[in-house]
């Protein structure tokens, strides 16, 4: 097995891992939306959700980096549309994790806004 095959296998594996972590993140968002209040248990849940969100963003960056490395090492042309669409989706996904999802989770512990938590679930 050469380096390129290992890179492709890693890219696929990390992509599947990202899907699993995203499901965990959505389930944590749903659980925190059931009782959005500023109590101790929900703040601990939000801390765990922020940790899962950080791990999710790191894995999304790994998917992007391994995908770009596979494109540059492979025989793909940079003029292919799927490459730019995939890159745009991953950049959008990471930006939404940082600028929409995390602030929504932090607002749940402060004010108990079920609408913000619903937005978190929606963006996942």
Secondary structure as a PSIPRED ss2 file (coil, helix, strand):
# PSIPRED VFORMAT (PSIPRED V4.0)

   1 X C   1.000  0.000  0.000
   2 X C   1.000  0.000  0.000
   3 X H   0.000  1.000  0.000
   4 X H   0.000  1.000  0.000
   5 X H   0.000  1.000  0.000
   6 X H   0.000  1.000  0.000
   7 X H   0.000  1.000  0.000
   8 X H   0.000  1.000  0.000
   9 X H   0.000  1.000  0.000
  10 X H   0.000  1.000  0.000
  11 X H   0.000  1.000  0.000
  12 X H   0.000  1.000  0.000
  13 X H   0.000  1.000  0.000
  14 X H   0.000  1.000  0.000
  15 X H   0.000  1.000  0.000
  16 X H   0.000  1.000  0.000
  17 X H   0.000  1.000  0.000
  18 X H   0.000  1.000  0.000
  19 X H   0.000  1.000  0.000
  20 X H   0.000  1.000  0.000
  21 X H   0.000  1.000  0.000
  22 X H   0.000  1.000  0.000
  23 X H   0.000  1.000  0.000
  24 X H   0.000  1.000  0.000
  25 X H   0.000  1.000  0.000
  26 X H   0.000  1.000  0.000
  27 X H   0.000  1.000  0.000
  28 X H   0.000  1.000  0.000
  29 X H   0.000  1.000  0.000
  30 X H   0.000  1.000  0.000
  31 X H   0.000  1.000  0.000
  32 X H   0.000  1.000  0.000
  33 X H   0.000  1.000  0.000
  34 X H   0.000  1.000  0.000
  35 X C   1.000  0.000  0.000
  36 X C   1.000  0.000  0.000
  37 X C   1.000  0.000  0.000
  38 X C   1.000  0.000  0.000
  39 X C   1.000  0.000  0.000
  40 X H   0.000  1.000  0.000
  41 X H   0.000  1.000  0.000
  42 X H   0.000  1.000  0.000
  43 X H   0.000  1.000  0.000
  44 X H   0.000  1.000  0.000
  45 X H   0.000  1.000  0.000
  46 X H   0.000  1.000  0.000
  47 X H   0.000  1.000  0.000
  48 X H   0.000  1.000  0.000
  49 X H   0.000  1.000  0.000
  50 X H   0.000  1.000  0.000
  51 X H   0.000  1.000  0.000
  52 X H   0.000  1.000  0.000
  53 X H   0.000  1.000  0.000
  54 X H   0.000  1.000  0.000
  55 X H   0.000  1.000  0.000
  56 X H   0.000  1.000  0.000
  57 X H   0.000  1.000  0.000
  58 X H   0.000  1.000  0.000
  59 X H   0.000  1.000  0.000
  60 X H   0.000  1.000  0.000
  61 X H   0.000  1.000  0.000
  62 X H   0.000  1.000  0.000
  63 X H   0.000  1.000  0.000
  64 X H   0.000  1.000  0.000
  65 X H   0.000  1.000  0.000
  66 X H   0.000  1.000  0.000
  67 X H   0.000  1.000  0.000
  68 X H   0.000  1.000  0.000
  69 X H   0.000  1.000  0.000
  70 X H   0.000  1.000  0.000
  71 X H   0.000  1.000  0.000
  72 X H   0.000  1.000  0.000
  73 X H   0.000  1.000  0.000
  74 X C   1.000  0.000  0.000
  75 X C   1.000  0.000  0.000
  76 X C   1.000  0.000  0.000
  77 X C   1.000  0.000  0.000
  78 X C   1.000  0.000  0.000
  79 X C   1.000  0.000  0.000
  80 X C   1.000  0.000  0.000
  81 X H   0.000  1.000  0.000
  82 X H   0.000  1.000  0.000
  83 X H   0.000  1.000  0.000
  84 X H   0.000  1.000  0.000
  85 X H   0.000  1.000  0.000
  86 X H   0.000  1.000  0.000
  87 X H   0.000  1.000  0.000
  88 X H   0.000  1.000  0.000
  89 X H   0.000  1.000  0.000
  90 X H   0.000  1.000  0.000
  91 X H   0.000  1.000  0.000
  92 X H   0.000  1.000  0.000
  93 X H   0.000  1.000  0.000
  94 X H   0.000  1.000  0.000
  95 X H   0.000  1.000  0.000
  96 X H   0.000  1.000  0.000
  97 X H   0.000  1.000  0.000
  98 X H   0.000  1.000  0.000
  99 X H   0.000  1.000  0.000
 100 X H   0.000  1.000  0.000
 101 X H   0.000  1.000  0.000
 102 X H   0.000  1.000  0.000
 103 X H   0.000  1.000  0.000
 104 X H   0.000  1.000  0.000
 105 X H   0.000  1.000  0.000
 106 X H   0.000  1.000  0.000
 107 X H   0.000  1.000  0.000
 108 X H   0.000  1.000  0.000
 109 X H   0.000  1.000  0.000
 110 X H   0.000  1.000  0.000
 111 X H   0.000  1.000  0.000
 112 X C   1.000  0.000  0.000
 113 X C   1.000  0.000  0.000
 114 X H   0.000  1.000  0.000
 115 X H   0.000  1.000  0.000
 116 X H   0.000  1.000  0.000
 117 X H   0.000  1.000  0.000
 118 X H   0.000  1.000  0.000
 119 X H   0.000  1.000  0.000
 120 X H   0.000  1.000  0.000
 121 X H   0.000  1.000  0.000
 122 X H   0.000  1.000  0.000
 123 X H   0.000  1.000  0.000
 124 X C   1.000  0.000  0.000
